[in-house]
Amino acid sequence: MPDVYSSFAALSTKSFGPMPRPDGRAADQLRPISFIPGFAPHATGSVLSCFGNTRVICSAMVEEEVPRWMKVQGVPGGWLTAEYSMLPYSTLERKQRDSSKGRPDGRSIEIQRLIGRSLRAVIDLDALGARTICVDCDVLQADGGTRTAAITGACVAVALAGQRLLAEKKIKKLPIKHYAAAVSVGVVGGEAVLDLNYLEDKDAAVDMNVVMTDDGRFVEVQGSGEESTFTDTELAQMLALARKGVAELIGAQQAIIEAATA
């Protein structure tokens, strides 16, 4: 008679390699990425940012004034501000509008501040002049990574708005110092993976969002263990994946901006 318990023990310790991802991607593979420019025709610059099934409308509108605090303090140059929201039908269950609650929820406030910080880090506010770029990111469909899709798409929208201001001779040079993009990384099933969708995000042991520039500098890193911890090695693996993903995203940004302004 075979030793059933010994056979089971040997089977349980055998290495089967990394678990397959829900959509069949490799650990270092982005979801299909696309940007559709001119999605909001009344905006100065706009794009539909698509990370797999996550879709975010990103627009940039220019106001010919700056916030009052800049006038009072005599701060030169312009400003950029951002707002973020999830449309009621962006999730499986209807999401209540912030306006019906009387105030935005804490998550929306956190994300719109992140978007604003990320873009101000790469915008030449002096070259913008006494103007404000108002960025709006509205989630049309959510399947994980809405903030990263918002930041990456918003950068494209702002660049297109800058191109329009330059074409209209309202500014003398493009107010873009660098491109910025964002991507999620995490540890799922014991493996570091790039660009998490919702199924991976909800089960991730570690979840991290990384914002970087086209010259490889970090703007912001948001990472936390979800009822877990992570090692130096796992952190290094996630950052390496983020670098790879951001480089690919910035390449896609540059391609669509060049095509849209040709």
Protein Blocks (a to p, Z undefined) as FASTA:
>chain_A
ZZfklmmmmmmmpcebjaddfkopafklccdddddehklmmbmbdcdddehjbccddddd
ddfbdcfklmmnopghddddddddddfklpmbdcddfklnopacfklmmmmmmmmmmmmm
mccfklnopaddddddddfbdgejklmmmmmmmmmmmmmmmmmmmmnopafbdcbfbdcd
ddddddeehiacehiafklmmmpfbdcdddddfkopafbdcdddehiacdfklmmmmmmm
mmmmmmmmmmmmmmmmmmmmZZ
